Amino acid sequence: MLTLARVGDVCILRVNEPKLTYPALSSFFAEVRRIVDGGARKLVIDLAAVAHIDSPCIGCLMDIHRLVEQHGGVLKLAGFQPRVETLLSMTGVHKILDVHREPAEALAAFDTLTLDRRVAVGHE
């Protein structure tokens, strides 16, 4: 279901299913939890292959967001097909989660986040 790639300290989780819906969410969440429990703190979930999600999937993404935050990490979503992007927008998820059109944009946002934190504490 997931392919894991690492770029520096960022884990990119590519969903390899055309549908991310209720029947698959338990194993999806378990895989993500295993990765977070293993120490990953910067995650990008790449949904480029996913053409269909349902409302339980949105709830699952919010649960993953909370899980990552509880571990002191950051979650970003990327790579949306039009139908998925529309559903995320209609439900307001894009206001809560950090969403990017492309995984490369999400990776770049981590670099910006790191720079912003350094400036905030005076370590330019």
FENCOR-V551707 format. One record per pair of residues at least 4 apart in sequence whose ideal C-beta (glycine too) atoms are under 6 Angstrom apart, sorted by the first residue. I is the first residue (numbers start at 1). J is the second residue. Records with the same first field share a line. If there is no record, write none. Layout:
I = J + J
//
This chain:
1 = 17 + 28
2 = 13 + 31
3 = 14 + 16
4 = 13
5 = 12
6 = 11
7 = 107
9 = 42
10 = 42 + 107 + 110
11 = 40 + 43
12 = 44 + 46 + 103
13 = 45
14 = 46
15 = 20 + 47 + 49 + 50
16 = 49
18 = 51
19 = 52
20 = 50 + 53 + 57
21 = 54
22 = 56
24 = 28
25 = 29 + 56 + 60
29 = 60
32 = 64
33 = 37
35 = 40
36 = 40 + 67 + 68 + 71
41 = 73
42 = 74 + 110
43 = 68 + 75
44 = 76 + 78 + 103 + 106
45 = 77
46 = 78 + 79 + 103
47 = 79 + 80 + 84
48 = 79
50 = 84
51 = 81
53 = 57 + 84
58 = 91 + 93
65 = 75 + 97
68 = 73 + 75
76 = 98 + 106
77 = 97 + 99
78 = 100 + 102 + 103 + 106
79 = 103
80 = 84 + 85
88 = 93 + 94
89 = 94
93 = 97
94 = 99
100 = 105 + 106
118 = 123
119 = 124
//
